[in-house]
Amino acid sequence: EGFSSVKCFLSLYRFQACVYFASVFQAMSCGIHYLASVFMAVTPNFVCGFPANVSSILFHNSSATSIEDIWTLWTSTENYIVVQLENGEIWELDQCSRSKREVSLDLAYEYKGNKSAFPCSDGFLYDDTKWKSTVVTQWDLVCDREWLAKLIQPTFMLGVLIGAVIFGDIADRLGRQRVIWFTSAGQFVFGIAVAFTFDYYSFVIVRFLLAMVSSGYLVVAFVYVTEFVGIKARTWASMHVHAFFAMGIMVVALVGFLVRTWWVYQIFLSIATLPFVLCCWMLPETPFWLLSEERYEDAQKVIDTMARWNKVSTPCKVSELCSVQQDDLASGRMGDDNTFSTKKHNILDLFCNWQIARRTITVWLIWFTGSLGYYVFSLSSVSLGGNEYLNLFLIGAVELPCYIIACVAMDKLGRRNTLIPFLILSALICVLIMFIPQDFNILIILANMAGKFSIGVAFGLIYLYTAELYPTIVRSLAVGSGSMMCRVGSVVAPFCVYLRSIWIFMPLV
């Protein structure tokens, strides 16, 4: 039944289909930028640099002629390397310190004599077997600067949070179309600019701006396509905005596997935005927003254009279709008991009475929970063991069938009866993973995919659910504020992943 609805949508509503696919294509870029730091900010194995040319290198019982040969034997951050310089000095190189042996007679790994400790003033040596360059190796974000590397993803998500609120409100005031134009162009410009930043701080600032426009686009595009498609196809169309986001995650895994220099990697990822930027100016404003602003003539022009594209001989008249809505807008009514201005609305409108306030708080809590689980599963996928690129690709790919199942369940069971079981299931899977032995890599990966599947259903559903719970004049604001709470969860998520260093199961808790 769901697939027949989509088929009907594609065949009978050509205009809406074109607008839909043009809009959701750009959602793929949002998925790309949200998860790009998984590989771009990776920290490879490293040790302190040495002050002169090396004649011999020793690691445990293995000797080598170059430092590159040692990385294949590296197993733990507690390891160290012994090097003998051409002047005869013997140094022990740790990750964040180095020491010179006072007695330099024989080159041996174990040494009980006196040593002089020195800081890593000659920089660091990095394992470049997987990545030729990352932002960590570019600006030495290790040891006492490690916290700067760990702030890269949270600061990006902070930009996502702010962008969701700002652009959601602007879209309600100035229109969906203008915000889509600006944010899509911004994704391309800032995405390319990130690759040419000259230091860590400019990198974080440009990424922050990129996060704002990416978040703004995702929030507004969701409302945009929801207002263009009919009720029959709305569930499938709105849910599969997230499918394109998941495809963006898969693109990150693919590009990360092929390109191992961070700034080239960033450029390749940003190029995906270009096709939409070249054609987004053709997208029309939504009739719903035009009606809410009492621009009836403009709304009629859009409806006439839709009729021509869809080969409808007698286009509908705004006065016939929306007479009730126009009366409501004229009187400023949002519901039976709630009165609002048609021109001025802000986040306080989501708390106008106890019923609406309770609904808003509940929706916000689900946004936060869904985002926290979604990004913890995604960001931690690269540390599950095995091939990190394949892990991330699978974590993205598992979302595609999850949205199909979610759509079928929502059509058969309703929004709430689909949301509750999958939220509970995702929590149970988190508990289950804690009881799987750590050497069962395949089983752990499958369990994480199941957890991502479950939370993906709930997280994808809440966008549509929120949009349907609020009227047109505050719909973008409602989705944007929900997305703000969602980003609070996504800001917390990277720190949850970092808690693995304290206890491996802490993120699951």
N, C-alpha and C positions, 0 to 999 in steps of 0.2 A: 504494500500500500504506500509506504514511504517512497520507494523508488518510482512508483507511478506518479506520485506528486511531483517529484523532481523532473521526470520526463515531460509531464504536462507543463511545468514551469518553463522548460527550455523550448518547447515547441510552440506554445501559445503566447508566451510573453517574451518575445525576442528582445525588446528594449530593456526590460528588467534583467534578462540574462546577461546582456552585454555589460550593463552597468555593474552587475554583481561581480562578474569575473574580472572586470577591469579593477574594481575596488579591492577585492580579496587577494589579488595577485600581490599587491603591495604589503599585505599582512605577512607574507613570507619574509620580507625584509625585516619586519619587527622581530620575528623569531630568530633571524640571523644575528641581529645586533644584541638581542637580549642574552644570547648564549655565546657570543664570540669570545669572551674573555676566558672561557673554559680552556682553550688552547693558547690564546694570545698571551695570557698572563701565567702560563705554567712555569713552575720553578724546577729546572733540571738539577741533576747532581752537580755539586760544585765543591771546590776547596780553595783555600787561600793561594794567591799567586806567589811565585818565588822571585827573589831579587836579581838573579843572574842566570846565565845559561846552565842547562842541566846536562850532566854526563851519564847519570844512572838513576833509575826510578824503581822503587820497590814497594810492593803491596802484598802483605802477608808473606807467602813463600814464592810469589811470582815477581819476576823482574820484567821490565819493559824498556823500550827505547824512547817511547813518547807517552805523554799523558793520555792520549786517545785510547791506547791499548788497555788502560786501567779501568775505564768506565764499564767495560763488559763484565768485570769482576766485582764491581761495586754493589753491595747488598744492603747497606745501612748507613744512616746519617752519623753513626758513631765511628765509622771507619776513618782511617787517616792514611796518608801517603808519605813515604820516606823518599826524599830526593837528595842526591849528592851533586853539588855544583862543580863546575870546572875548576874552581879554586880549592876544592877539597872539603868545603863546608857541607855538613849534613843537616838537613831541615826536616822536621815533621810538620806536615800540612794538614790541619783540620779544616772544618767548614768555616769557622768564624775566628780562628786564631792559628798561629804558627809558632814553632819554637825551634831554636838552634841548639844542637847538641854541643856541649862544651868540649867533649872529647871526640875527635873525628878520625878514629883509627880504622875500624871495619864497618862496612855498610851492612847493617843488620836491622831487621824490623823491630825487634824488642830491644829496649835500651833502658838501663836502670840508673844511669848517671845523671849528672846535673844538666838542666836545660834552661835556656833564656827565652822567655815568652815575648812575642812581638805582635802588634796588630796587623791586619791585612792591608798594609799601606800600598802594596803593589797590585791591588785589585784582586780579582778572582778568576779561577779557571773553571769553565763550565763544560758540561757534557753536551756536545752538539751533535750527537749521533741521531737524535730524534728531531730536535729543533735547532736550526742554524742560528736563529735569533728570536727572542721573546722580549716583551717589555721589561721583564725581570732582569735578563742578561744585558739589555740595552742600558739600563740605569742602575744596575747593581742593587736591586731591591731584595737584598738578603741580609741575614744577621740582624743588626740593629735597625735596618731599614725594611725588614720583612713586613712590618705592620702596614707600610705603604702599599705593598702588593696586595695585602688582604683587604684593603679599602677600595680596590678598583671596582669590584662587583657591587658592594653595598652603596658606593657613591653613585654608580650608574642607576641602581634601583631607586635611590633617593630622587634622582632626576625623573625617573619614570613616575614616581609618586606625584611630584609637583606638576609634571606635564599633564597627568590625567585630570587633575583638578582644574588647572588653568584652561586647557583646551576644551574640556567638557563644558565649562561655563561659557567660553567664547563661542563655541558651536551653537549653544542655545541663543546667544545674543546676536551673532553676526551671520549664522548659517553654517550648515555642514560643509557646503561646497568650498567656501573660502578656506576653512581650516584644513580640508583635505589637500587643497592646492599647496598651501604653505608647508604643512608637515611633510608631505611627500618630497617636495623640493629640498626641505631641510634635511631629510634623511640622506639624500644623495650628497649634498654639500658637506655636511658635518661628517658623514661616513668616510668620504675621501680625505677630509681635513685631518681626521684622526691619524691617518698614515703618515702625515707630514709634520706632526707635532715635534718640537725640538727638545722638550724635557718632560719629566713626569707630571709636573703641575699643569702644563698646557694640555697634556694628554688627558688628564682627568677632567679638566674644564670642558674641553671639546666633547669628550664622551658624555659628560653631564648634559650638554645641550642636545647631543644626539639622542640621549635617553628621553628628554622632554618631548621632542618632536615624534619619536617612535611611539611613545605612549599615547600622545595626543592623536596620532593617526589611528592607532588600534581602537581606541575608545570611540572616536567619531565615526570611523568606517563601519564599526559594528552597528551603531545607531542608523547610519546612512543606509546600509543594505536592508536592515530590518524595516525601515519605513518605505522602502521601494517594493519589496516582495509582498505577495498576497499571504493571507493567513494559511492557505494550504501548504505553501512551500516555505513558510517562515522558519519552522523548526529546523528543517534540513539546511536551508541557506545560511541561517545565523550560526548554527553549530559548526558548519564547515569553514567558517572564517578561521576557526582554531586549527582546522586541518592544514591550512596553508601556513599557519604559524609553525606547526609541527614539521612541515616540509622544510621550513627555514632551519630548524634544528638539524635535520638530516643534511642540508647543504653545508652547515658548519662542519659536521663530521667529515664530509667528503672533501671539502676544500682544505680542512686541517690535515687530512691524510696526504693531499697532493702538494700543498705549499707549506714550507717549513720556515719561512721568514715572516715575522709578524706583520710588518707594514705591507708586504706584498699580499699576504693573506687578507688583511683588512681591505685593500683595494679591490681584490677579487670579490669579496663579500658585498662590497658597496655597489659594484657594477650591476647587481641584480635589481637595484632600485631604478636604474636609468630608463628602461622601457616604459614604466608607468609615468615617470616624470614628463616624458615627451607627449603623453596623450591625456594626462589627468585634467587639463584645462577644458576638455570637451564634456566632462561630467556635469549634469544639470543639478540644480538645487532640488531638494525633496519637496513634493507638494504639501506634505504634512507641516513642514516648517513654514512654508510660504503662507499656508492658511492660518497658522498660529500667529503670524505677523500681520494678518489681514491683507496680504498681497494677493488678492483673488485673481487679478488679471495674469500675474506671473504664474500662478498655480495652474490656471487654465491653459496657458501656453505649453507648460510641461506636459499636461495631460493630453493636449492635442498632438504633441510630438510622440508621446507614447502610443497614441492611437494610430498614427501613421506608420510607425515601425511595426506595430502588431497587426497592421492591416484591418483595423476596425473602421467600418464605414461610417458609423454614427458615434463620434466621440462623446463621452459623458460630459455633462455640465457641472461645474463646481457648485452652482446653486442647487442642483438636484441632489448631488451626492452628499453634500456637507452642510445642509441647512441647519441640522441640529447642532453640529459642531460649531458653526458660525454663531448660533445663538448663545451657546455656552461661552465662547470666547468673548462675545460682546458683553455678557454679564459677568465675565471674570470668574466662572465657576470651574473647579477642578473635580468636584465630586458632590455628593448630596449635602454634605455638611461643611465643606471646605471652600473658602473664598480666597482668591489670590489675584493680584494684578497681572494683566496679560503682558505687561512690558517689563516689569521688574521682578526678578525671582532670584533667589540665592539659596545657599545650602540650608538656611533656616526653614525653608519651605518643606524640607524633608522631615521636619519635626513639628509640624503645625498642630497636631493633636496626638493623644496617646496612641491611637491605633496606627497612625502613619509612623510615629516615632518608634514604636515597637517593631514594626515591619522593617524600618531602616536599620535599626540596631542588629536585628537578626540577619539581615542580608549582609551587612558589613562583617559580621562574625564569620559567615560562611566564605565570603571573599578572602578574608585573612587566612582562614584554615586551609582553603583550597590552594592558595598561592604558596603558603609555607610548604605544604606537602609536595606540590608540583615542582618547585625549584630545588628542594632538598633532594628529591629523587633524580632530577636532571643533573644538578651540579655534582652530585656524588657518584654519578655513573662512571666517570673516568677513573675512579679509584677503587673499582670493584674487583680488579684483577683481569687478566687477559688483555685483549686489544682494546685500548681506550676509545679509538675511533669507531670501532664496531659497536662498542657499548653505547656510545652516544647516539649513533645511527639507529640502533634498535629502540632506544628510549624514545626517540622521535617517531619511529615507524609504528610503535605500538599504539600511538594516539589515533592513527587513521581509522582502524576498525573500532576503536572505543567510541568515536563520535557517531558511527553508524549505529552501534548498539544503543547509544544514548538516545538517538533520534527515535528509533523504534520503541524504546521503553517509554519515552515521553509521550508518544502518540497513543500507546496502549494503556499506560499506567498514570500518566500525568507528570507534571514537573516535580512536585513534592515527593511523590511515592517513588520516583527514580533517584532523587537526590539523597534521601535518607539512607537507603541500603548501601549505596556506593561510598558514602562518607564512613559508615561503620566498617565496611569491608576494607577500606584503605587502612584504617587503624588496626584492624586484626592482622593484616599482612605485615605491618610494622612490627607487631609483636612476634609474628611467626619468623621473620628474618633473624631475630635475635637468638633463636634456637637452632639455626642452621650452622653447622661447623664451618669455620672460616676457609678450610681447604676445599670445600665443595663450591668452586667458583661458578660453575654452570648453574647450579641450583640457586645460588644467591642472585645471579643475574636474572634468572627467570622470575624469582620472587620480586625483585625490584621492578621488573617490567609489569608484573601483575599489580604492584602497588601504584605505579605510574598510570596504568590503565584505569584503576579504580578512581584515583584522585582526579584523573583527566576528565572522566565523565562528570563528576561533581563540579569541577572548576569550569569546564566548558558550558555546562548547563546554567550556571548562575548568571552569566551574561544575559542570556535570553530571558531568564526568569525575572531579573531586575528590570529589563527594558519593558516587560509586559506588566509589571506591577505599578508603573508610574505613567502619567499622561505626557503628551508630546512636549508641552512647554517646559518641563523639567526632566525629560527623559535622558538627555545627554548629561545633565548635571547629576542625576541619580546614578547612571552607569559610571560617570567620571568619579564621583565620590566613593562608589563601591570599589572602583579600580584603585583609588587612593588607599583604601584599607588593604586591598590586595597587595599593593606595593609595600606597605608596612611589613606584610608577611614576607615579601621577596627581599626586603632589606635585611630582615632577620635571618633568612634562609642561609646565606653564605656563612654567617657566624655559626649557625648550627652545624654546617659541614665542617668548619674548622675545629669544632669540639671533638672530632674523631681523634685528635691528638691526645685528648684527656681520657676518653673511653670510646672505643670504636662504635658502640651502640648508642651514644648520646644523641646523635641526630634523629634516630628512630624514636627515642623516648620523647 
